[in-house]
């Protein structure tokens, strides 16, 4: 029998701070992280706002010299990763020494990698020539370096790599990490996603492909999943990291268990580089694969943290998939935390998994804000627009990325 996989630690870096409780509380309050971009000039951009991280402090977790060199996506991953280890009681020399580090791994993904370091390198090359390009350029733009550096710092010698499937990245990382534990390859996996694409090129690129909302006069109203007046997503950033552990290993060391990762499902739309399939067949397959892998009856699912980016086509395609997989969605609460955090691309699934796990723990699900004119009348009954007391039995967290990548995880309370 395959091993059971549980969550024993969580770490976050978000537009609402770098503390899981503060992050979750901001979601429950229905706060928006959107604001006008002030880190670089963008007055002539079609979109001039984002859900950026303000006042990020890595001093306790990253050496000052290294902090100046690494890309923000790596910094976010290191801080979130170390906070997750801290939360799991694995942050001291004594606790780490008790582990078989050959059986402890890291899988942290990024959709974009080191955008900031890359842009700075191009500027240096153009203005000062090739001899002035930093030797840290390549190491700090590649998307596997977050996993690599974290492993170096804590000495984890087990499976280590990155995943890059655009906005499905974090869920892919969770599924990959859980597979190593299920198969007996590892006892502990540090996994999730990190992103720092709120840069001149990042904002310009997403604006050029017309993915972003242009509600520059009301940024906090811009991210409005399933609302008829939605016009694109709110660009976000950050990192979310989970400590996944085999149940037997967690029990043996007396770890606190927050939830159980029952399984996951993958698929591909095989349709278009950015647009979802009109028939939702890829998403339907992904959801069914996740339920099958988890051994869950669709009737047992009563909460979904949806991908719900606030794009015109994507929101409808996902909702149609839910209706095809679940014969009756009236007993399922569906939420879109991107209405508050924005879309943090490769980190999105991790931030949403943490919100879901906190909902499982606390018995309260966050609201979906800005849903004022629903695309579908049924949404008025199944999408909480205020924080709501709710007992989650089985939850899905869905993520879908450019390229047609689909990934869904299944989470539930740990029941012994």
C-alpha positions in Angstrom: 0.0 0.0 0.0 1.2 3.5 -0.8 2.1 5.8 2.0 -0.2 8.5 3.2 1.0 12.1 2.8 0.3 14.8 5.4 1.0 18.5 5.7 3.1 19.4 8.8 4.4 22.9 8.0 3.4 26.0 6.0 5.3 29.1 5.0 4.2 32.1 3.0 5.4 35.4 1.5 2.5 37.4 0.2 1.1 40.9 -0.5 -0.4 40.5 3.0 2.9 39.7 4.7 5.1 36.8 5.5 3.1 35.1 8.2 0.5 32.4 7.6 -1.9 33.7 10.2 -1.7 37.3 9.0 -2.2 36.1 5.4 -5.2 34.1 6.2 -6.7 36.8 8.4 -6.4 39.3 5.5 -8.2 36.9 3.3 -11.0 36.5 5.8 -11.3 40.3 6.0 -11.8 40.4 2.3 -8.8 42.8 1.8 -7.4 43.4 -1.7 -3.6 43.5 -2.2 -4.0 45.6 -5.4 -2.3 49.0 -5.6 -0.6 51.2 -8.2 2.9 50.1 -9.1 5.5 52.4 -7.6 8.7 50.3 -8.0 9.3 51.4 -11.6 7.8 53.9 -14.0 4.8 52.5 -15.9 2.7 55.6 -16.6 2.3 54.6 -20.3 1.4 50.9 -19.6 -2.2 49.7 -20.3 -2.2 48.3 -16.7 -0.4 50.2 -14.0 -1.3 48.3 -10.8 -0.5 44.9 -9.2 -0.7 43.0 -5.9 3.0 43.6 -5.1 4.8 42.7 -1.9 5.7 45.7 0.2 8.3 46.0 2.9 9.7 42.5 2.4 12.2 41.7 5.2 14.5 38.7 4.8 17.1 39.7 7.4 16.4 36.8 9.8 16.4 34.2 7.0 19.0 35.2 4.4 22.5 36.5 4.6 22.7 40.2 3.7 25.3 39.7 0.9 23.3 36.9 -0.6 20.0 38.9 -0.3 21.5 41.6 -2.4 22.5 39.2 -5.2 19.6 36.8 -5.6 16.4 37.4 -7.5 13.3 38.2 -5.5 11.7 34.9 -6.5 14.6 33.0 -4.8 14.4 35.3 -1.7 10.6 34.7 -1.4 11.1 30.9 -1.7 13.9 30.8 0.9 12.0 32.9 3.4 8.7 30.9 2.9 10.7 27.6 2.9 12.5 28.4 6.1 9.3 29.6 7.8 7.6 26.3 6.7 10.4 24.3 8.3 10.2 26.4 11.4 6.4 25.8 11.5 7.1 22.0 11.2 9.6 22.1 14.1 12.5 21.4 11.7 14.4 24.7 12.1 17.1 23.8 14.7 20.4 22.0 14.4 19.1 19.4 16.8 15.8 18.7 14.9 17.6 18.6 11.5 20.3 16.3 12.9 17.6 13.7 13.7 16.5 13.4 10.0 17.9 11.1 7.4 18.7 13.9 5.0 19.1 11.5 2.1 15.3 11.0 2.4 14.5 14.7 2.6 14.0 16.6 -0.7 12.9 19.9 -2.2 10.7 20.6 -5.2 10.0 24.4 -5.6 8.8 25.7 -8.9 8.6 29.0 -10.6 6.7 29.9 -13.8 9.0 32.8 -14.8 12.2 32.4 -12.8 14.6 35.3 -12.1 12.9 38.0 -14.1 14.5 40.9 -12.1 18.1 39.5 -12.4 17.5 38.8 -16.1 16.3 42.3 -16.8 19.2 43.8 -14.9 21.7 41.6 -16.8 20.3 42.7 -20.2 20.5 46.4 -19.1 24.1 45.9 -18.0 25.1 44.2 -21.2 23.6 46.9 -23.3 24.9 49.9 -21.3 28.3 48.6 -20.0 29.3 45.6 -22.1 29.7 41.9 -21.6 32.6 42.1 -19.1 30.4 43.9 -16.6 27.7 41.2 -16.5 27.6 39.5 -13.1 28.8 35.9 -12.8 25.6 35.4 -10.7 23.4 36.1 -13.7 22.8 32.5 -14.8 22.6 30.9 -11.3 20.0 33.4 -10.2 17.7 33.4 -13.2 17.3 29.7 -13.5 14.1 28.4 -11.9 15.7 25.5 -10.1 17.9 27.6 -7.9 15.3 28.2 -5.2 15.2 24.4 -4.6 19.0 24.2 -4.9 19.8 27.0 -2.4 17.3 25.8 0.2 18.7 22.3 0.0 22.2 23.6 0.4 21.3 25.6 3.5 19.5 22.8 5.3 21.5 19.9 3.9 18.6 18.0 2.3 20.1 15.4 -0.1 16.9 13.7 -1.4 15.0 14.4 -4.6 15.6 18.0 -5.7 14.4 19.9 -8.8 12.1 22.6 -10.0 8.8 22.5 -11.9 7.7 25.1 -14.4 4.2 24.7 -15.8 3.2 28.4 -15.7 0.3 28.9 -13.4 -0.1 25.2 -12.6 3.5 25.1 -11.2 2.8 24.8 -7.5 0.2 22.1 -7.8 2.6 20.2 -10.1 5.3 20.5 -7.4 2.9 19.2 -4.7 1.9 16.2 -6.8 5.5 15.4 -7.7 6.7 15.8 -4.1 3.8 13.6 -2.8 4.6 10.9 -5.3 8.2 10.6 -3.9 6.7 10.1 -0.4 4.0 7.7 -1.6 6.6 5.6 -3.4 8.9 5.4 -0.4 11.6 7.6 -2.0 11.5 10.3 0.7 10.2 10.9 4.2 9.9 14.7 4.0 9.5 17.0 1.0 9.7 20.8 1.0 7.6 21.9 -1.9 5.6 24.8 -3.5 6.2 27.7 -5.8 7.6 31.2 -5.9 7.2 34.1 -8.3 8.5 37.7 -8.7 7.3 38.9 -12.1 6.1 42.4 -11.2 8.9 43.9 -13.2 8.9 46.3 -16.2 9.2 43.4 -18.6 6.8 41.2 -16.7 4.0 43.8 -16.5 4.6 44.8 -20.1 4.5 41.2 -21.3 1.3 40.3 -19.6 -0.3 43.6 -20.8 0.8 42.8 -24.4 -1.0 39.5 -24.4 -4.1 41.3 -23.0 -4.3 39.1 -19.9 -4.5 41.8 -17.3 -7.3 44.0 -16.1 -7.1 47.6 -17.1 -9.2 49.0 -14.2 -6.5 51.5 -13.3 -8.9 53.9 -11.6 -10.1 51.2 -9.2 -7.3 48.6 -8.7 -8.9 47.0 -5.7 -12.0 46.2 -7.8 -10.0 44.8 -10.7 -9.9 41.1 -9.7 -13.5 40.0 -10.0 -13.7 36.3 -10.7 -17.0 35.2 -12.4 -18.3 38.8 -12.5 -19.7 39.9 -15.8 -17.6 43.0 -15.7 -14.2 41.2 -15.3 -11.6 42.1 -17.9 -8.5 40.2 -16.9 -6.4 39.3 -13.9 -4.5 41.2 -11.3 -0.8 40.4 -11.4 0.6 39.2 -8.0 3.7 37.7 -6.6 5.0 35.8 -3.6 5.7 32.2 -2.4 4.0 29.4 -0.7 5.7 26.4 0.7 4.3 23.2 2.3 6.2 20.5 4.3 4.8 17.2 3.1 5.6 14.2 5.2 4.8 10.5 5.3 2.2 9.9 8.0 4.3 7.4 9.8 7.3 9.7 9.8 5.2 12.6 11.1 3.7 10.5 13.9 7.1 9.1 14.9 8.6 12.6 15.5 5.4 13.9 17.1 4.7 16.5 14.4 1.6 18.6 14.2 -0.6 17.5 11.3 -2.6 20.2 9.6 -4.2 18.3 6.8 -3.8 15.3 4.5 -2.9 15.5 0.8 -5.1 12.7 -0.6 -3.9 13.0 -4.2 -3.7 14.9 -7.4 -4.6 14.9 -11.0 -2.9 16.2 -14.2 -4.0 16.8 -17.8 -3.4 19.0 -20.8 -5.8 21.0 -22.9 -3.7 20.4 -26.0 -5.6 23.3 -27.5 -4.0 26.8 -27.4 -1.1 28.6 -25.8 -3.3 30.8 -23.6 -7.0 30.1 -24.2 -8.8 27.2 -22.5 -10.8 24.6 -24.4 -14.4 25.6 -25.1 -15.7 22.2 -24.1 -13.6 22.2 -20.8 -12.5 18.6 -21.6 -8.9 19.1 -20.3 -10.1 20.5 -16.9 -12.7 17.8 -16.6 -10.1 15.1 -17.1 -7.8 16.8 -14.6 -10.6 16.9 -11.9 -11.6 13.3 -12.6 -7.9 12.2 -12.4 -7.5 13.9 -9.1 -10.6 12.3 -7.6 -9.6 8.9 -8.9 -6.1 9.2 -7.6 -7.4 10.2 -4.2 -10.1 7.5 -4.0 -12.7 10.2 -3.5 -16.4 10.1 -4.6 -17.4 13.4 -6.2 -20.2 13.6 -3.7 -17.7 13.9 -0.9 -16.2 17.1 -2.2 -17.7 20.2 -0.5 -15.2 23.0 -1.1 -13.2 24.1 -4.1 -10.5 26.8 -4.1 -10.8 27.6 -7.8 -8.2 28.8 -10.3 -10.7 31.6 -11.2 -8.2 34.2 -12.5 -10.9 36.8 -13.6 -10.3 36.3 -17.3 -13.4 36.2 -19.5 -12.8 32.7 -21.1 -11.0 31.0 -18.2 -13.6 31.6 -15.5 -16.4 30.2 -17.7 -14.4 27.1 -18.8 -13.6 26.2 -15.2 -17.2 26.6 -14.0 -18.5 24.5 -16.9 -16.0 21.8 -15.9 -17.3 21.8 -12.3 -20.8 21.3 -13.6 -19.7 18.3 -15.7 -17.8 16.6 -12.9 -20.2 17.3 -10.1 -23.8 16.4 -10.8 -24.9 18.9 -8.1 -22.7 21.8 -7.2 -25.3 23.3 -4.7 -23.5 21.5 -1.8 -20.1 22.7 -2.8 -18.7 26.1 -1.6 -16.5 27.5 -4.3 -14.0 30.3 -3.6 -11.6 32.5 -5.5 -8.9 33.9 -3.3 -7.2 35.5 -6.3 -9.9 38.2 -6.0 -7.7 39.4 -3.1 -4.2 38.2 -3.8 -4.2 38.6 -7.5 -2.6 35.9 -9.7 0.9 35.1 -8.6 1.5 32.7 -11.5 3.8 29.8 -10.4 3.1 30.6 -6.7 -0.7 30.8 -7.0 -1.5 27.2 -6.3 0.7 27.2 -3.2 -0.9 30.4 -1.8 -4.3 28.9 -2.4 -3.4 25.5 -0.9 -2.4 27.3 2.3 -5.6 29.2 2.3 -7.5 25.9 1.9 -5.6 24.2 4.6 -6.3 27.1 7.0 -9.9 26.8 6.1 -9.8 23.1 7.0 -8.1 23.9 10.3 -10.3 26.9 11.3 -13.6 25.9 9.8 -13.9 29.3 8.0 -13.6 29.8 4.3 -12.5 33.2 2.8 -14.8 35.2 0.6 -14.6 36.0 -3.1 -14.7 39.8 -3.3 -15.9 42.0 -6.1 -18.5 39.4 -7.3 -21.3 42.0 -7.9 -22.9 40.8 -11.1 -22.4 37.0 -11.4 -21.9 35.4 -14.7 -24.1 32.5 -13.6 -27.1 32.8 -11.2 -26.0 29.6 -9.4 -22.9 31.4 -8.2 -25.0 33.5 -5.9 -25.7 30.3 -3.9 -22.3 28.6 -3.9 -19.7 31.4 -3.8 -19.4 33.0 -0.3 -18.8 36.7 -0.6 -18.1 37.0 3.1 -16.0 34.9 5.3 -18.2 31.9 6.2 -18.2 29.3 8.9 -17.9 26.1 7.0 -16.8 22.5 7.8 -14.6 21.3 4.9 -14.9 17.5 4.3 -12.8 17.3 1.1 -11.4 20.2 -0.8 -10.0 20.6 -4.3 -7.5 23.3 -5.2 -7.3 23.8 -9.0 -4.6 25.5 -11.1 -4.4 25.8 -14.9 -1.5 27.4 -16.9 -0.6 28.8 -20.2 0.3 26.0 -22.5 -2.8 24.0 -21.4 -1.2 22.6 -18.2 -3.9 21.5 -15.7 -3.2 20.4 -12.1 -5.5 19.8 -9.2 -4.8 18.6 -5.6 -7.2 17.1 -3.1 -6.9 18.1 0.6 -8.9 16.9 3.6 -8.8 17.0 7.4 -6.4 14.4 8.9 -8.6 11.7 10.4 -6.2 9.3 11.9 
